[in-house]
Amino acid sequence: MLMNVVKQDLARLYEQNSKHSAYQILPPSLKRTIGDQVVQVIPRFEAERFAWLKSKLDFAGLKIVDIGGNTEYFTFEAFDSGVNQVVYIEGNVSHSIFVSKATALLEANVKIINK
């Protein structure tokens, strides 16, 4: 029951309207958890862009900063690639709350800054 409430809350935050809402697809780790609760946005080559980053950089053990992190596609893909910590900076309050809840759900080491 609690998990369904968390999924519904994340779906509501993900779909909340703003200038940059519906801007990033869900990362696979989060899509497996709440994907059936949301309408997926049109991809903007997130997977391909991250694959390019991975081809140039070994993420294992790094601490990275995700500036303008939106709904955290790159943050959580970095974790799946071995990053130890992400400092996530986002100006949109709804996105920051979404990432805070998703971080707790996925037990990721993310420091969230909403500015």
OpenMM code with the backbone's topology and positions (N, CA, C; nanometers):
from openmm import Vec3, app, unit

residues = "MET LEU MET ASN VAL VAL LYS GLN ASP LEU ALA ARG LEU TYR GLU GLN ASN SER LYS HIS SER ALA TYR GLN ILE LEU PRO PRO SER LEU LYS ARG THR ILE GLY ASP GLN VAL VAL GLN VAL ILE PRO ARG PHE GLU ALA GLU ARG PHE ALA TRP LEU LYS SER LYS LEU ASP PHE ALA GLY LEU LYS ILE VAL ASP ILE GLY GLY ASN THR GLU TYR PHE THR PHE GLU ALA PHE ASP SER GLY VAL ASN GLN VAL VAL TYR ILE GLU GLY ASN VAL SER HIS SER ILE PHE VAL SER LYS ALA THR ALA LEU LEU GLU ALA ASN VAL LYS ILE ILE ASN LYS".split()
positions = [
    Vec3(0.0816, -0.1189, 0.0000),
    Vec3(0.0000, 0.0000, 0.0000),
    Vec3(0.0865, 0.1259, 0.0000),
    Vec3(0.1869, 0.1328, 0.0899),
    Vec3(0.2751, 0.2487, 0.0972),
    Vec3(0.3503, 0.2681, -0.0338),
    Vec3(0.3942, 0.1590, -0.0949),
    Vec3(0.4667, 0.1688, -0.2219),
    Vec3(0.3783, 0.2309, -0.3299),
    Vec3(0.2495, 0.1955, -0.3340),
    Vec3(0.1593, 0.2546, -0.4322),
    Vec3(0.1431, 0.4038, -0.4112),
    Vec3(0.1397, 0.4473, -0.2860),
    Vec3(0.1293, 0.5898, -0.2552),
    Vec3(0.2546, 0.6618, -0.3041),
    Vec3(0.3704, 0.6029, -0.2802),
    Vec3(0.4969, 0.6617, -0.3248),
    Vec3(0.4989, 0.6700, -0.4770),
    Vec3(0.4599, 0.5642, -0.5451),
    Vec3(0.4564, 0.5638, -0.6910),
    Vec3(0.3623, 0.6712, -0.7441),
    Vec3(0.2441, 0.6823, -0.6854),
    Vec3(0.1477, 0.7829, -0.7299),
    Vec3(0.2004, 0.9237, -0.7062),
    Vec3(0.2656, 0.9457, -0.5933),
    Vec3(0.3223, 1.0761, -0.5622),
    Vec3(0.4330, 1.1108, -0.6612),
    Vec3(0.5207, 1.0165, -0.6911),
    Vec3(0.6260, 1.0394, -0.7890),
    Vec3(0.5678, 1.0673, -0.9275),
    Vec3(0.4663, 0.9925, -0.9656),
    Vec3(0.4019, 1.0139, -1.0954),
    Vec3(0.3424, 1.1541, -1.1026),
    Vec3(0.2774, 1.1977, -0.9958),
    Vec3(0.2163, 1.3316, -0.9922),
    Vec3(0.3246, 1.4390, -1.0066),
    Vec3(0.4329, 1.4257, -0.9345),
    Vec3(0.5412, 1.5231, -0.9425),
    Vec3(0.6078, 1.5226, -1.0797),
    Vec3(0.6264, 1.4050, -1.1371),
    Vec3(0.6897, 1.3928, -1.2692),
    Vec3(0.6060, 1.4614, -1.3760),
    Vec3(0.4754, 1.4512, -1.3641),
    Vec3(0.3855, 1.5056, -1.4658),
    Vec3(0.3415, 1.6489, -1.4377),
    Vec3(0.3871, 1.7067, -1.3268),
    Vec3(0.3461, 1.8423, -1.2917),
    Vec3(0.3958, 1.9411, -1.3978),
    Vec3(0.3100, 2.0339, -1.4359),
    Vec3(0.3425, 2.1284, -1.5422),
    Vec3(0.4407, 2.2362, -1.4969),
    Vec3(0.5382, 2.2613, -1.5817),
    Vec3(0.6323, 2.3707, -1.5646),
    Vec3(0.6984, 2.3933, -1.6998),
    Vec3(0.7840, 2.4917, -1.7052),
    Vec3(0.8533, 2.5219, -1.8309),
    Vec3(0.9277, 2.3997, -1.8849),
    Vec3(0.9875, 2.3216, -1.7954),
    Vec3(1.0671, 2.2068, -1.8381),
    Vec3(1.0080, 2.0727, -1.7947),
    Vec3(0.8799, 2.0696, -1.7643),
    Vec3(0.8205, 1.9397, -1.7297),
    Vec3(0.8126, 1.8542, -1.8554),
    Vec3(0.8065, 1.7257, -1.8347),
    Vec3(0.8018, 1.6310, -1.9469),
    Vec3(0.9203, 1.6527, -2.0411),
    Vec3(1.0348, 1.6823, -1.9820),
    Vec3(1.1531, 1.7134, -2.0606),
    Vec3(1.2495, 1.5957, -2.0725),
    Vec3(1.2488, 1.5070, -1.9741),
    Vec3(1.3380, 1.3918, -1.9758),
    Vec3(1.2588, 1.2639, -1.9532),
    Vec3(1.3033, 1.1579, -2.0202),
    Vec3(1.2446, 1.0276, -1.9940),
    Vec3(1.2895, 0.9808, -1.8554),
    Vec3(1.2199, 0.8835, -1.8022),
    Vec3(1.2613, 0.8241, -1.6753),
    Vec3(1.3820, 0.7339, -1.6995),
    Vec3(1.4779, 0.7342, -1.6077),
    Vec3(1.5885, 0.6394, -1.6214),
    Vec3(1.5358, 0.4976, -1.6002),
    Vec3(1.6006, 0.3982, -1.6588),
    Vec3(1.5515, 0.2604, -1.6464),
    Vec3(1.5275, 0.2157, -1.5020),
    Vec3(1.6163, 0.2543, -1.4091),
    Vec3(1.5991, 0.2108, -1.2699),
    Vec3(1.4685, 0.2626, -1.2100),
    Vec3(1.4296, 0.3825, -1.2448),
    Vec3(1.3059, 0.4398, -1.1926),
    Vec3(1.1850, 0.3955, -1.2753),
    Vec3(1.2052, 0.3796, -1.4044),
    Vec3(1.0957, 0.3329, -1.4906),
    Vec3(1.0477, 0.1938, -1.4476),
    Vec3(1.1407, 0.1081, -1.4073),
    Vec3(1.1017, -0.0255, -1.3591),
    Vec3(1.0150, -0.0155, -1.2343),
    Vec3(1.0352, 0.0887, -1.1552),
    Vec3(0.9632, 0.1046, -1.0297),
    Vec3(0.8306, 0.1765, -1.0458),
    Vec3(0.8288, 0.2889, -1.1190),
    Vec3(0.7055, 0.3686, -1.1297),
    Vec3(0.6572, 0.3885, -1.2725),
    Vec3(0.7242, 0.3281, -1.3693),
    Vec3(0.6937, 0.3514, -1.5102),
    Vec3(0.5495, 0.3290, -1.5494),
    Vec3(0.4825, 0.2342, -1.4858),
    Vec3(0.3438, 0.2075, -1.5201),
    Vec3(0.2498, 0.3133, -1.4648),
    Vec3(0.3025, 0.4047, -1.3828),
    Vec3(0.2210, 0.5085, -1.3202),
    Vec3(0.2218, 0.6398, -1.3993),
    Vec3(0.3117, 0.6550, -1.4985),
    Vec3(0.3263, 0.7830, -1.5678),
    Vec3(0.3137, 0.7676, -1.7179),
    Vec3(0.2784, 0.8779, -1.7804),
    Vec3(0.2826, 0.8854, -1.9257),
    Vec3(0.4235, 0.9261, -1.9629),
    Vec3(0.4912, 0.8437, -2.0392),
    Vec3(0.6314, 0.8687, -2.0733),
    Vec3(0.6408, 0.9800, -2.1768),
    Vec3(0.7405, 1.0662, -2.1614),
    Vec3(0.7617, 1.1775, -2.2532),
    Vec3(0.8350, 1.1298, -2.3771),
    Vec3(0.8409, 1.2169, -2.4763),
    Vec3(0.9145, 1.1861, -2.5986),
    Vec3(1.0637, 1.1953, -2.5685),
    Vec3(1.1395, 1.0925, -2.6005),
    Vec3(1.2832, 1.0950, -2.5720),
    Vec3(1.3535, 1.2074, -2.6480),
    Vec3(1.4539, 1.2620, -2.5858),
    Vec3(1.5386, 1.3628, -2.6478),
    Vec3(1.6823, 1.3101, -2.6523),
    Vec3(1.6939, 1.1849, -2.6906),
    Vec3(1.8229, 1.1180, -2.7061),
    Vec3(1.9020, 1.1102, -2.5757),
    Vec3(1.8294, 1.1012, -2.4634),
    Vec3(1.8973, 1.0894, -2.3346),
    Vec3(1.9879, 0.9670, -2.3299),
    Vec3(1.9353, 0.8533, -2.3705),
    Vec3(2.0138, 0.7293, -2.3650),
    Vec3(2.1377, 0.7386, -2.4540),
    Vec3(2.1213, 0.7948, -2.5707),
    Vec3(2.2339, 0.8086, -2.6629),
    Vec3(2.3372, 0.9087, -2.6102),
    Vec3(2.2912, 1.0188, -2.5515),
    Vec3(2.3839, 1.1171, -2.4955),
    Vec3(2.4610, 1.0574, -2.3780),
    Vec3(2.3893, 0.9797, -2.2936),
    Vec3(2.4599, 0.9201, -2.1804),
    Vec3(2.5572, 0.8122, -2.2285),
    Vec3(2.5205, 0.7378, -2.3297),
    Vec3(2.6117, 0.6368, -2.3853),
    Vec3(2.7396, 0.7039, -2.4365),
    Vec3(2.7266, 0.8199, -2.4973),
    Vec3(2.8437, 0.8935, -2.5436),
    Vec3(2.9306, 0.9336, -2.4238),
    Vec3(2.8667, 0.9880, -2.3180),
    Vec3(2.9422, 1.0249, -2.1977),
    Vec3(3.0182, 0.9044, -2.1415),
    Vec3(2.9506, 0.7894, -2.1350),
    Vec3(3.0144, 0.6681, -2.0825),
    Vec3(3.1309, 0.6233, -2.1698),
    Vec3(3.1231, 0.6512, -2.2990),
    Vec3(3.2334, 0.6124, -2.3879),
    Vec3(3.3567, 0.6997, -2.3651),
    Vec3(3.3382, 0.8157, -2.3030),
    Vec3(3.4487, 0.9088, -2.2805),
    Vec3(3.4968, 0.9115, -2.1353),
    Vec3(3.4165, 0.8604, -2.0418),
    Vec3(3.4463, 0.8768, -1.9003),
    Vec3(3.4096, 0.7507, -1.8235),
    Vec3(3.5000, 0.7080, -1.7364),
    Vec3(3.4719, 0.5979, -1.6456),
    Vec3(3.4094, 0.6569, -1.5194),
    Vec3(3.2840, 0.6291, -1.4937),
    Vec3(3.2107, 0.6867, -1.3818),
    Vec3(3.2401, 0.6187, -1.2477),
    Vec3(3.3044, 0.5048, -1.2496),
    Vec3(3.3250, 0.4264, -1.1274),
    Vec3(3.3943, 0.5088, -1.0189),
    Vec3(3.3271, 0.5205, -0.9041),
    Vec3(3.3834, 0.5857, -0.7877),
    Vec3(3.3805, 0.7371, -0.7870),
    Vec3(3.3292, 0.7993, -0.8909),
    Vec3(3.3306, 0.9447, -0.8993),
    Vec3(3.2215, 1.0111, -0.8154),
    Vec3(3.2439, 1.1372, -0.7856),
    Vec3(3.1422, 1.2263, -0.7313),
    Vec3(3.1190, 1.3295, -0.8411),
    Vec3(2.9945, 1.3434, -0.8870),
    Vec3(2.9676, 1.4343, -0.9972),
    Vec3(2.8614, 1.5368, -0.9582),
    Vec3(2.8530, 1.6424, -1.0373),
    Vec3(2.7529, 1.7461, -1.0197),
    Vec3(2.6619, 1.7439, -1.1421),
    Vec3(2.5315, 1.7401, -1.1183),
    Vec3(2.4319, 1.7463, -1.2255),
    Vec3(2.3614, 1.8810, -1.2118),
    Vec3(2.4043, 1.9785, -1.2930),
    Vec3(2.3488, 2.1135, -1.2860),
    Vec3(2.2309, 2.1222, -1.3816),
    Vec3(2.1176, 2.1674, -1.3291),
    Vec3(1.9955, 2.1701, -1.4094),
    Vec3(1.9480, 2.0278, -1.4339),
    Vec3(1.9457, 1.9490, -1.3272),
    Vec3(1.9221, 1.8051, -1.3351),
    Vec3(1.7843, 1.7614, -1.3809),
    Vec3(1.6880, 1.8522, -1.3867),
    Vec3(1.5524, 1.8212, -1.4295),
    Vec3(1.4982, 1.7045, -1.3479),
    Vec3(1.4499, 1.6003, -1.4141),
    Vec3(1.3913, 1.4871, -1.3424),
    Vec3(1.4888, 1.3698, -1.3304),
    Vec3(1.6176, 1.4008, -1.3302),
    Vec3(1.7261, 1.3124, -1.2894),
    Vec3(1.7658, 1.1983, -1.3808),
    Vec3(1.7360, 1.2037, -1.5081),
    Vec3(1.7772, 1.0934, -1.5950),
    Vec3(1.9278, 1.0677, -1.5811),
    Vec3(2.0075, 1.1727, -1.5982),
    Vec3(2.1527, 1.1557, -1.5978),
    Vec3(2.2062, 1.1235, -1.4588),
    Vec3(2.1423, 1.1761, -1.3552),
    Vec3(2.1820, 1.1455, -1.2178),
    Vec3(2.1740, 0.9956, -1.1918),
    Vec3(2.0612, 0.9344, -1.2215),
    Vec3(2.0442, 0.7922, -1.1898),
    Vec3(2.1164, 0.7008, -1.2881),
    Vec3(2.1337, 0.7448, -1.4106),
    Vec3(2.2160, 0.6659, -1.5025),
    Vec3(2.3615, 0.6656, -1.4553),
    Vec3(2.4056, 0.7787, -1.3992),
    Vec3(2.5416, 0.7839, -1.3447),
    Vec3(2.5575, 0.6839, -1.2311),
    Vec3(2.4557, 0.6725, -1.1443),
    Vec3(2.4624, 0.5732, -1.0364),
    Vec3(2.4695, 0.4321, -1.0918),
    Vec3(2.3921, 0.4059, -1.1928),
    Vec3(2.3958, 0.2723, -1.2524),
    Vec3(2.5297, 0.2438, -1.3193),
    Vec3(2.6091, 0.3500, -1.3395),
    Vec3(2.7416, 0.3357, -1.4003),
    Vec3(2.8542, 0.3428, -1.2980),
    Vec3(2.8191, 0.3432, -1.1688),
    Vec3(2.9206, 0.3319, -1.0656),
    Vec3(2.9573, 0.4577, -0.9891),
    Vec3(2.8885, 0.5685, -1.0125),
    Vec3(2.9170, 0.6925, -0.9387),
    Vec3(2.8878, 0.6708, -0.7906),
    Vec3(2.9693, 0.7315, -0.7030),
    Vec3(2.9474, 0.7213, -0.5580),
    Vec3(2.8476, 0.8234, -0.5068),
    Vec3(2.8533, 0.9462, -0.5600),
    Vec3(2.7626, 1.0512, -0.5141),
    Vec3(2.7362, 1.1492, -0.6274),
    Vec3(2.6148, 1.2044, -0.6269),
    Vec3(2.5789, 1.3110, -0.7201),
    Vec3(2.5320, 1.4302, -0.6387),
    Vec3(2.5836, 1.5468, -0.6749),
    Vec3(2.5292, 1.6724, -0.6246),
    Vec3(2.4353, 1.7197, -0.7352),
    Vec3(2.3067, 1.7201, -0.7041),
    Vec3(2.2013, 1.7520, -0.8007),
    Vec3(2.1544, 1.8947, -0.7733),
    Vec3(2.1657, 1.9820, -0.8734),
    Vec3(2.1247, 2.1222, -0.8584),
    Vec3(2.0138, 2.1494, -0.9590),
    Vec3(1.8992, 2.1946, -0.9077),
    Vec3(1.7825, 2.2188, -0.9927),
    Vec3(1.7018, 2.3348, -0.9350),
    Vec3(1.6593, 2.4248, -1.0204),
    Vec3(1.5819, 2.5404, -0.9779),
    Vec3(1.4337, 2.5145, -0.9625),
    Vec3(1.3824, 2.4109, -1.0262),
    Vec3(1.2402, 2.3807, -1.0202),
    Vec3(1.2090, 2.3027, -0.8919),
    Vec3(1.1227, 2.3589, -0.8089),
    Vec3(1.0903, 2.2964, -0.6802),
    Vec3(1.0284, 2.1576, -0.6996),
    Vec3(0.9347, 2.1445, -0.7921),
    Vec3(0.8692, 2.0141, -0.8150),
    Vec3(0.9698, 1.9078, -0.8570),
    Vec3(1.0636, 1.9446, -0.9438),
    Vec3(1.1655, 1.8482, -0.9862),
    Vec3(1.2540, 1.8083, -0.8687),
    Vec3(1.2901, 1.9056, -0.7863),
    Vec3(1.3745, 1.8754, -0.6705),
    Vec3(1.3043, 1.7827, -0.5724),
    Vec3(1.1758, 1.8044, -0.5503),
    Vec3(1.0984, 1.7159, -0.4622),
    Vec3(1.0888, 1.5767, -0.5239),
    Vec3(1.0635, 1.5712, -0.6547),
    Vec3(1.0568, 1.4436, -0.7259),
    Vec3(1.1869, 1.3655, -0.7070),
    Vec3(1.3006, 1.4336, -0.7284),
    Vec3(1.4303, 1.3671, -0.7173),
    Vec3(1.4580, 1.3258, -0.5731),
    Vec3(1.4167, 1.4073, -0.4784),
    Vec3(1.4333, 1.3714, -0.3379),
    Vec3(1.3593, 1.2419, -0.3056),
    Vec3(1.2362, 1.2304, -0.3512),
    Vec3(1.1569, 1.1097, -0.3261),
    Vec3(1.2110, 0.9901, -0.4043),
    Vec3(1.2531, 1.0134, -0.5286),
    Vec3(1.3097, 0.9047, -0.6094),
    Vec3(1.4411, 0.8559, -0.5497),
    Vec3(1.5208, 0.9496, -0.4980),
    Vec3(1.6470, 0.9156, -0.4338),
    Vec3(1.6238, 0.8258, -0.3126),
    Vec3(1.5242, 0.8617, -0.2327),
    Vec3(1.4920, 0.7799, -0.1153),
    Vec3(1.4459, 0.6405, -0.1585),
    Vec3(1.3625, 0.6355, -0.2617),
    Vec3(1.3102, 0.5078, -0.3106),
    Vec3(1.4217, 0.4181, -0.3627),
    Vec3(1.5152, 0.4763, -0.4368),
    Vec3(1.6237, 0.3985, -0.4975),
    Vec3(1.7480, 0.3902, -0.4087),
    Vec3(1.7414, 0.4557, -0.2920),
    Vec3(1.8524, 0.4553, -0.1967),
    Vec3(1.9833, 0.5002, -0.2612),
    Vec3(1.9761, 0.6131, -0.3319),
    Vec3(2.0931, 0.6682, -0.3990),
    Vec3(2.1538, 0.7804, -0.3147),
    Vec3(2.2825, 0.7995, -0.3279),
    Vec3(2.3551, 0.9017, -0.2532),
    Vec3(2.3535, 1.0324, -0.3338),
    Vec3(2.2466, 1.1104, -0.3167),
    Vec3(2.2299, 1.2361, -0.3904),
    Vec3(2.2137, 1.3506, -0.2922),
    Vec3(2.2963, 1.4515, -0.3103),
    Vec3(2.2794, 1.5759, -0.2345),
    Vec3(2.1977, 1.6700, -0.3236),
    Vec3(2.0812, 1.7117, -0.2752),
    Vec3(1.9890, 1.7907, -0.3574),
    Vec3(1.9976, 1.9366, -0.3168),
    Vec3(2.0221, 2.0207, -0.4168),
    Vec3(2.0246, 2.1650, -0.3961),
    Vec3(1.9198, 2.2253, -0.4881),
    Vec3(1.8234, 2.2938, -0.4291),
    Vec3(1.7166, 2.3577, -0.5076),
    Vec3(1.7436, 2.5073, -0.5112),
    Vec3(1.8076, 2.5518, -0.6186),
    Vec3(1.8377, 2.6947, -0.6387),
    Vec3(1.8185, 2.7287, -0.7842),
] * unit.nanometer
topology = app.Topology()
chain = topology.addChain("A")
for resn in residues:
    res = topology.addResidue(resn, chain)
    for name in ("N", "CA", "C"):
        topology.addAtom(name, app.Element.getBySymbol(name[0]), res)
